[in-house]
């Protein structure tokens, strides 16, 4: 269950408890709305990050300048330099396109 859903239920429960304790309080036809948002599923977030091969490599792997360390796979770092034709060709491409190209 999303955190915002749980929070909304708790706020509603608390408001009902408080309303029951107030003698002269009644629901109004026009009333305020409390909007609780779960930022983990915010629609703008995917637009704020690059989905390129280079961005993914930097986010998910250990990179120090031109050296990329593949922990648990290889002791020696992979060099991400202009000499690597695949890196140069794919680094600025969308990760979906890169996945298709590398699968071939």
C-alpha distance (Angstrom), angle and dihedral (degrees) to the residues before:
residue distance angle dihedral
X1 . . .
X2 3.77 . .
X3 3.79 117.5 .
X4 3.81 91.3 -123.9
X5 3.82 90.8 55.3
X6 3.82 91.4 53.4
X7 3.78 91.1 45.7
X8 3.80 91.9 49.7
X9 3.80 91.5 52.6
X10 3.81 91.6 48.8
X11 3.83 92.1 49.0
X12 3.81 91.1 48.6
X13 3.81 91.2 48.6
X14 3.81 91.2 49.0
X15 3.80 92.9 47.5
X16 3.82 91.4 51.0
X17 3.81 90.8 50.1
X18 3.81 91.5 50.6
X19 3.83 91.9 45.0
X20 3.80 91.0 53.8
X21 3.82 90.7 54.7
X22 3.82 94.0 52.1
X23 3.80 111.3 85.2
X24 3.80 99.4 -159.0
X25 3.77 99.8 34.5
X26 3.80 118.9 116.6
X27 3.80 135.4 171.4
X28 3.77 114.1 -99.1
X29 3.76 125.3 -144.9
X30 3.82 90.7 -131.0
X31 3.76 111.6 44.6
X32 3.78 140.9 149.3
X33 3.78 123.8 -86.0
X34 3.78 123.5 -135.5
X35 3.79 109.2 -151.0
X36 3.81 116.4 -160.0
X37 3.79 115.6 -169.1
X38 3.78 128.9 -162.4
X39 3.79 103.5 -143.2
X40 3.82 92.2 -164.3
X41 3.81 89.4 77.3
X42 3.80 97.7 36.0
X43 3.81 109.6 147.5
X44 3.81 95.7 -139.1
X45 3.82 95.8 58.1
X46 3.82 96.0 80.9
X47 3.79 89.0 54.7
X48 3.80 91.9 55.6
X49 3.80 97.0 63.7
X50 3.77 132.7 62.7
X51 3.77 116.0 -118.0
X52 3.78 96.7 -157.0
X53 3.77 128.5 128.7
X54 3.80 90.6 -113.2
X55 3.82 92.6 51.6
X56 3.81 91.1 49.0
X57 3.81 92.4 49.3
X58 3.81 90.9 50.5
X59 3.82 92.7 46.0
X60 3.80 98.8 45.6
X61 3.80 106.1 29.2
X62 3.78 135.4 51.0
X63 3.80 107.0 -100.7
X64 3.80 126.1 179.1
X65 3.80 110.3 -177.2
X66 3.83 103.2 -61.1
X67 3.82 96.3 -12.0
X68 3.81 119.5 95.1
X69 3.80 115.7 -167.3
X70 3.81 117.4 -151.0
X71 3.80 100.2 -160.3
X72 3.78 114.2 -146.4
X73 3.80 93.0 6.8
X74 3.79 107.1 66.0
X75 3.80 134.4 7.8
X76 3.79 94.3 -149.8
X77 3.81 118.8 69.9
X78 3.78 120.5 -116.3
X79 3.79 110.9 -119.6
X80 3.81 114.5 -130.6
X81 3.77 98.6 -160.4
X82 3.80 138.3 137.8
X83 3.83 85.9 -97.9
X84 3.83 90.0 69.1
X85 3.82 103.2 84.2
X86 3.82 94.2 -167.7
X87 3.82 92.1 51.3
X88 3.81 92.2 48.3
X89 3.81 92.5 47.0
X90 3.81 96.9 46.5
X91 3.82 109.2 27.3
X92 3.83 95.6 93.3
X93 3.83 96.1 38.3
X94 3.81 124.7 103.6
X95 3.81 112.0 -90.1
X96 3.83 91.5 -121.2
X97 3.80 90.7 57.9
X98 3.81 91.2 45.6
X99 3.82 91.0 52.3
X100 3.80 90.7 53.8
X101 3.82 93.1 47.1
X102 3.81 94.8 47.3
X103 3.82 92.4 46.4
X104 3.83 90.3 62.7
